[in-house]
Amino acid sequence: MPQFDQIAEIYASQLFWLAITFGALFLIVGLGMVPKIQGTVDKRDAQIAADLATAASARETADRLEAENRAALDRSRADAARVAAEAKAAAAQATEARVKAADAAAQTRIEEASRRIAEARSSAQAEIESVAAEATAAMVARVSALTIDEGTARAAVQQELVRG
C-alpha cells in the first residue's frame, strides 16, 4: 500500500520542522522573554516586600503615636480633673468667706436692731409709766378730790406694773 510507504518520508519531514520550530520558540521565548518576565516579577515582588516593610514601619509608628496620644490625653484629663477640683475648692472657700462676711454683717445689723428695740422699749416703758402716773394722779384727783404728787403716782404705777 502506497499510503503507508509515504508515511516515513512525510512524517520525518514534519518531525524535523516541528523540532526546528520548537527549538526556535524555545530560544525566543525561553531565553529572550522569560528572563525579562522573571525580572519584572522579581522586581514586583521586591517592590511588594518593600511596600509591606514600609507599611509595617508606618503601622508601628502609628501604634507608638497612638499610645503617646492616649498617654497625653490621660495626663490632660488628670490635669483637667485636678484643675476642676482646685477651682471647686477655691469657689467653696470664696463662697464660705462671703457667707461668713454676710453672716457677720447680718449679726451686726441684728445687734444694732436689738439695741434700738431695747432703747425703744425702754423709752416706751418710761413714757407709759409717765402717762400712767399722770392718769393715776388725774383719776385720784377726780375721784377723791385729793392731790398726789407725781413721784407717789409714779411709785404706785411701778408697783402695779411689777405685780402684773
Backbone as CSV, one residue per row, in Angstrom:
resi,resn,N_x,N_y,N_z,CA_x,CA_y,CA_z,C_x,C_y,C_z
1,MET,0.835,-1.162,0.000,0.000,0.000,0.000,0.891,1.240,0.000
2,PRO,0.557,2.053,-0.956,1.413,3.211,-1.137,1.235,4.265,-0.050
3,GLN,0.079,4.330,0.575,-0.131,5.342,1.606,0.782,5.095,2.790
4,PHE,0.991,3.840,3.094,1.833,3.521,4.240,3.305,3.716,3.935
5,ASP,3.682,3.587,2.699,5.075,3.768,2.314,5.485,5.235,2.427
6,GLN,4.610,6.135,2.257,4.924,7.559,2.290,4.965,8.113,3.712
7,ILE,4.459,7.410,4.626,4.339,7.911,5.995,5.711,8.244,6.560
8,ALA,6.690,7.434,6.336,8.009,7.679,6.911,8.601,8.951,6.353
9,GLU,8.442,9.187,5.061,9.007,10.386,4.459,8.274,11.648,4.915
10,ILE,6.971,11.591,4.930,6.174,12.770,5.276,6.365,13.089,6.766
11,TYR,6.274,12.070,7.559,6.378,12.331,8.997,7.782,12.708,9.404
12,ALA,8.762,12.195,8.749,10.129,12.553,9.088,10.363,14.027,8.808
13,SER,9.862,14.518,7.698,9.992,15.925,7.358,9.213,16.787,8.338
14,GLN,8.033,16.362,8.698,7.210,17.135,9.638,7.847,17.130,11.020
15,LEU,8.429,16.006,11.421,9.080,15.956,12.730,10.308,16.851,12.746
16,PHE,11.038,16.905,11.631,12.194,17.788,11.554,11.775,19.240,11.730
17,TRP,10.768,19.682,11.011,10.335,21.090,11.100,9.662,21.367,12.459
18,LEU,9.071,20.379,12.994,8.497,20.546,14.333,9.606,20.780,15.328
19,ALA,10.686,20.013,15.243,11.813,20.182,16.150,12.456,21.540,15.939
20,ILE,12.600,22.002,14.745,13.186,23.318,14.447,12.284,24.412,15.002
21,THR,10.984,24.296,14.803,10.035,25.313,15.273,10.053,25.381,16.799
22,PHE,9.992,24.206,17.427,10.034,24.214,18.896,11.360,24.740,19.412
23,GLY,12.448,24.424,18.761,13.755,24.932,19.163,13.824,26.441,19.033
24,ALA,13.297,26.956,17.912,13.289,28.411,17.712,12.388,29.084,18.760
25,LEU,11.225,28.506,19.001,10.329,29.064,20.029,10.975,29.015,21.406
26,PHE,11.677,27.905,21.687,12.364,27.810,22.986,13.412,28.905,23.114
27,LEU,14.189,29.109,22.054,15.209,30.149,22.110,14.599,31.544,22.262
28,ILE,13.559,31.817,21.514,12.931,33.143,21.563,12.217,33.348,22.896
29,VAL,11.366,32.401,23.252,10.558,32.564,24.476,11.397,32.255,25.708
30,GLY,12.057,31.124,25.721,12.758,30.676,26.920,13.956,31.514,27.262
31,LEU,14.707,31.909,26.271,15.911,32.665,26.560,15.741,34.163,26.378
32,GLY,14.739,34.593,25.634,14.535,36.020,25.402,13.462,36.640,26.271
33,MET,12.309,36.020,26.316,11.169,36.635,27.004,11.068,36.231,28.480
34,VAL,11.304,35.002,28.792,11.130,34.525,30.171,12.042,35.284,31.142
35,PRO,13.316,35.529,30.828,14.132,36.287,31.775,13.597,37.706,32.017
36,LYS,13.089,38.326,30.943,12.517,39.667,31.127,11.269,39.597,32.018
37,ILE,10.426,38.629,31.772,9.214,38.462,32.589,9.598,38.124,34.031
38,GLN,10.580,37.219,34.170,11.028,36.844,35.516,11.623,38.058,36.240
39,GLY,12.362,38.900,35.510,12.916,40.124,36.099,11.809,41.060,36.566
40,THR,10.777,41.181,35.754,9.636,42.029,36.131,8.930,41.468,37.362
41,VAL,8.753,40.133,37.399,8.103,39.501,38.552,8.957,39.681,39.800
42,ASP,10.283,39.473,39.667,11.169,39.672,40.831,11.131,41.127,41.313
43,LYS,11.161,42.045,40.350,11.099,43.476,40.701,9.780,43.797,41.411
44,ARG,8.701,43.226,40.905,7.382,43.438,41.524,7.350,42.846,42.938
45,ASP,7.904,41.623,43.104,7.963,41.006,44.434,8.793,41.846,45.399
46,ALA,9.915,42.382,44.891,10.761,43.236,45.740,10.015,44.503,46.128
47,GLN,9.283,45.087,45.192,8.506,46.302,45.479,7.404,46.013,46.507
48,ILE,6.739,44.884,46.371,5.696,44.491,47.317,6.298,44.284,48.700
49,ALA,7.454,43.617,48.759,8.117,43.394,50.045,8.526,44.724,50.677
50,ALA,9.046,45.633,49.841,9.428,46.958,50.362,8.195,47.713,50.851
51,ASP,7.108,47.638,50.094,5.865,48.305,50.498,5.328,47.713,51.797
52,LEU,5.397,46.398,51.937,4.943,45.751,53.176,5.820,46.167,54.356
53,ALA,7.137,46.264,54.135,8.033,46.705,55.210,7.736,48.148,55.590
54,THR,7.500,48.995,54.599,7.145,50.395,54.868,5.814,50.476,55.619
55,ALA,4.856,49.663,55.203,3.547,49.653,55.875,3.688,49.178,57.316
56,ALA,4.530,48.160,57.530,4.736,47.670,58.900,5.399,48.738,59.746
57,SER,6.375,49.423,59.172,7.046,50.510,59.896,6.059,51.633,60.212
58,ALA,5.244,51.989,59.221,4.237,53.037,59.440,3.228,52.605,60.493
59,ARG,2.869,51.321,60.492,1.920,50.817,61.482,2.515,50.890,62.884
60,GLU,3.798,50.509,63.012,4.459,50.597,64.316,4.536,52.046,64.787
61,THR,4.846,52.945,63.861,4.901,54.371,64.203,3.523,54.874,64.624
62,ALA,2.504,54.461,63.876,1.134,54.867,64.218,0.728,54.328,65.577
63,ASP,1.082,53.070,65.872,0.760,52.490,67.183,1.478,53.238,68.299
64,ARG,2.743,53.580,68.061,3.513,54.318,69.068,2.913,55.702,69.278
65,LEU,2.556,56.389,68.179,1.953,57.719,68.298,0.594,57.654,68.993
66,GLU,-0.168,56.599,68.694,-1.467,56.441,69.346,-1.289,56.241,70.850
67,ALA,-0.299,55.427,71.225,-0.030,55.219,72.655,0.414,56.521,73.315
68,GLU,1.253,57.295,72.632,1.676,58.588,73.180,0.492,59.535,73.298
69,ASN,-0.371,59.547,72.291,-1.555,60.416,72.341,-2.502,60.001,73.463
70,ARG,-2.655,58.701,73.647,-3.511,58.237,74.748,-2.935,58.635,76.096
71,ALA,-1.614,58.502,76.233,-0.966,58.896,77.483,-1.118,60.401,77.700
72,ALA,-0.925,61.183,76.636,-1.089,62.639,76.749,-2.532,62.990,77.079
73,LEU,-3.470,62.283,76.480,-4.886,62.526,76.763,-5.208,62.172,78.211
74,ASP,-4.661,61.059,78.694,-4.882,60.682,80.097,-4.286,61.740,81.033
75,ARG,-3.073,62.233,80.698,-2.462,63.291,81.516,-3.315,64.543,81.478
76,SER,-3.831,64.882,80.304,-4.673,66.077,80.175,-5.954,65.935,80.986
77,ARG,-6.540,64.742,80.938,-7.762,64.515,81.725,-7.475,64.617,83.217
78,ALA,-6.338,64.054,83.637,-5.974,64.133,85.054,-5.723,65.581,85.453
79,ASP,-5.023,66.335,84.594,-4.783,67.754,84.879,-6.095,68.527,84.927
80,ALA,-6.992,68.231,83.994,-8.293,68.912,83.975,-9.085,68.598,85.241
81,ALA,-9.053,67.338,85.675,-9.769,66.962,86.902,-9.154,67.659,88.110
82,ARG,-7.816,67.750,88.125,-7.139,68.427,89.239,-7.497,69.913,89.243
83,VAL,-7.472,70.552,88.063,-7.795,71.975,87.978,-9.253,72.203,88.381
84,ALA,-10.133,71.316,87.944,-11.556,71.449,88.309,-11.742,71.297,89.817
85,ALA,-11.024,70.344,90.419,-11.127,70.160,91.872,-10.583,71.384,92.610
86,GLU,-9.463,71.925,92.110,-8.903,73.122,92.739,-9.854,74.304,92.601
87,ALA,-10.443,74.455,91.416,-11.399,75.545,91.197,-12.625,75.376,92.084
88,LYS,-13.064,74.132,92.218,-14.232,73.863,93.072,-13.918,74.198,94.527
89,ALA,-12.722,73.805,94.974,-12.318,74.102,96.350,-12.180,75.610,96.555
90,ALA,-11.588,76.302,95.572,-11.441,77.755,95.679,-12.804,78.435,95.691
91,ALA,-13.715,77.952,94.852,-15.064,78.520,94.826,-15.776,78.271,96.160
92,ALA,-15.584,77.076,96.716,-16.211,76.769,98.008,-15.646,77.669,99.101
93,GLN,-14.332,77.903,99.080,-13.729,78.789,100.083,-14.227,80.216,99.903
94,ALA,-14.304,80.675,98.645,-14.789,82.032,98.389,-16.240,82.178,98.833
95,THR,-17.031,81.149,98.544,-18.436,81.188,98.951,-18.547,81.185,100.469
96,GLU,-17.732,80.361,101.113,-17.744,80.311,102.579,-17.342,81.658,103.173
97,ALA,-16.339,82.300,102.566,-15.904,83.609,103.056,-17.014,84.640,102.876
98,ARG,-17.693,84.605,101.727,-18.798,85.553,101.510,-19.939,85.293,102.485
99,VAL,-20.218,84.004,102.744,-21.291,83.673,103.698,-20.920,84.165,105.095
100,LYS,-19.655,83.976,105.482,-19.219,84.450,106.795,-19.312,85.964,106.877
101,ALA,-18.902,86.652,105.802,-18.982,88.113,105.795,-20.436,88.571,105.866
102,ALA,-21.303,87.908,105.095,-22.725,88.262,105.131,-23.320,87.949,106.496
103,ASP,-22.908,86.832,107.091,-23.388,86.464,108.423,-22.938,87.489,109.453
104,ALA,-21.676,87.924,109.350,-21.173,88.934,110.294,-21.931,90.246,110.117
105,ALA,-22.166,90.644,108.857,-22.921,91.886,108.611,-24.344,91.765,109.140
106,ALA,-24.956,90.618,108.907,-26.322,90.408,109.404,-26.346,90.411,110.931
107,GLN,-25.331,89.788,111.547,-25.262,89.765,113.013,-25.108,91.182,113.568
108,THR,-24.291,91.998,112.898,-24.116,93.390,113.326,-25.432,94.145,113.215
109,ARG,-26.135,93.943,112.097,-27.432,94.628,111.935,-28.442,94.129,112.962
110,ILE,-28.408,92.830,113.260,-29.335,92.279,114.263,-29.042,92.877,115.632
111,GLU,-27.760,92.958,115.996,-27.395,93.540,117.293,-27.806,95.004,117.369
112,GLU,-27.589,95.746,116.265,-27.988,97.161,116.231,-29.503,97.289,116.359
113,ALA,-30.227,96.427,115.640,-31.694,96.466,115.715,-32.168,96.083,117.116
114,SER,-31.513,95.083,117.719,-31.891,94.676,119.081,-31.639,95.819,120.062
115,ARG,-30.520,96.514,119.874,-30.220,97.661,120.753,-31.264,98.755,120.580
116,ARG,-31.633,99.053,119.328,-32.643,100.093,119.093,-34.002,99.666,119.645
117,ILE,-34.327,98.379,119.519,-35.597,97.875,120.068,-35.594,98.007,121.585
118,ALA,-34.459,97.637,122.193,-34.367,97.756,123.651,-34.502,99.213,124.080
119,GLU,-33.848,100.112,123.331,-33.974,101.541,123.651,-35.408,102.008,123.469
120,ALA,-36.040,101.559,122.360,-37.429,101.951,122.104,-38.343,101.382,123.177
121,ARG,-38.085,100.145,123.590,-38.896,99.531,124.636,-38.729,100.290,125.949
122,SER,-37.474,100.619,126.257,-37.203,101.365,127.492,-37.855,102.732,127.440
123,SER,-37.740,103.392,126.287,-38.355,104.716,126.138,-39.873,104.605,126.222
124,ALA,-40.427,103.571,125.561,-41.878,103.375,125.589,-42.343,103.048,127.008
125,GLN,-41.540,102.220,127.709,-41.886,101.862,129.099,-41.900,103.120,129.978
126,ALA,-40.877,103.961,129.789,-40.819,105.194,130.586,-41.984,106.101,130.240
127,GLU,-42.317,106.177,128.968,-43.429,107.036,128.551,-44.750,106.494,129.084
128,ILE,-44.890,105.153,129.029,-46.121,104.538,129.554,-46.245,104.810,131.046
129,GLU,-45.124,104.660,131.750,-45.143,104.926,133.198,-45.487,106.386,133.476
130,SER,-44.937,107.271,132.650,-45.205,108.697,132.839,-46.675,109.006,132.580
131,VAL,-47.190,108.463,131.472,-48.600,108.695,131.137,-49.502,108.041,132.182
132,ALA,-49.136,106.812,132.608,-49.947,106.120,133.619,-49.908,106.877,134.947
133,ALA,-48.737,107.460,135.307,-48.644,108.228,136.560,-49.512,109.469,136.477
134,GLU,-49.485,110.160,135.331,-50.324,111.358,135.174,-51.793,110.984,135.218
135,ALA,-52.140,109.854,134.517,-53.539,109.420,134.504,-53.987,109.019,135.907
136,THR,-53.088,108.361,136.663,-53.423,107.949,138.025,-53.658,109.176,138.907
137,ALA,-52.774,110.150,138.777,-52.921,111.366,139.580,-54.211,112.088,139.217
138,ALA,-54.544,112.105,137.916,-55.769,112.785,137.496,-57.005,112.036,137.984
139,MET,-56.976,110.692,137.941,-58.138,109.914,138.400,-58.333,110.064,139.908
140,VAL,-57.214,110.021,140.652,-57.331,110.158,142.108,-57.876,111.540,142.446
141,ALA,-57.436,112.555,141.726,-57.902,113.916,141.987,-59.370,114.027,141.648
142,ARG,-59.827,113.399,140.643,-61.207,113.489,140.250,-62.106,112.660,141.162
143,VAL,-61.653,111.507,141.511,-62.486,110.623,142.301,-62.511,111.064,143.771
144,SER,-61.380,111.374,144.331,-61.341,111.655,145.758,-61.064,113.110,146.078
145,ALA,-60.852,113.896,145.145,-60.547,115.302,145.323,-59.272,115.491,146.112
146,LEU,-58.392,114.536,146.049,-57.094,114.653,146.687,-56.057,114.940,145.604
147,THR,-55.005,115.572,146.010,-53.916,115.850,145.086,-52.718,115.026,145.531
148,ILE,-52.184,114.224,144.580,-50.972,113.471,144.888,-49.855,113.984,143.981
149,ASP,-48.679,113.897,144.523,-47.546,114.385,143.717,-47.167,113.312,142.671
150,GLU,-46.396,113.764,141.736,-46.049,112.896,140.610,-45.202,111.708,141.048
151,GLY,-44.296,111.846,141.981,-43.433,110.769,142.482,-44.238,109.653,143.113
152,THR,-45.262,109.997,143.898,-46.098,108.988,144.542,-46.882,108.216,143.505
153,ALA,-47.446,108.941,142.533,-48.218,108.295,141.469,-47.299,107.367,140.662
154,ARG,-46.069,107.810,140.369,-45.127,107.001,139.595,-44.767,105.735,140.374
155,ALA,-44.558,105.839,141.698,-44.223,104.681,142.533,-45.366,103.679,142.544
156,ALA,-46.606,104.164,142.630,-47.769,103.283,142.634,-47.890,102.561,141.288
157,VAL,-47.639,103.275,140.167,-47.733,102.661,138.835,-46.648,101.597,138.679
158,GLN,-45.425,101.886,139.110,-44.334,100.912,139.002,-44.632,99.677,139.833
159,GLN,-45.236,99.891,141.004,-45.571,98.766,141.862,-46.618,97.868,141.178
160,GLU,-47.567,98.459,140.510,-48.604,97.686,139.818,-48.054,96.987,138.584
161,LEU,-47.111,97.638,137.892,-46.509,97.010,136.705,-45.653,95.797,137.089
162,VAL,-45.011,95.879,138.279,-44.202,94.757,138.748,-45.121,93.596,139.113
163,ARG,-46.239,93.843,139.713,-47.159,92.782,140.109,-47.841,92.143,138.883
164,GLY,-48.061,92.924,137.855,-48.632,92.418,136.632,-50.061,92.521,136.631
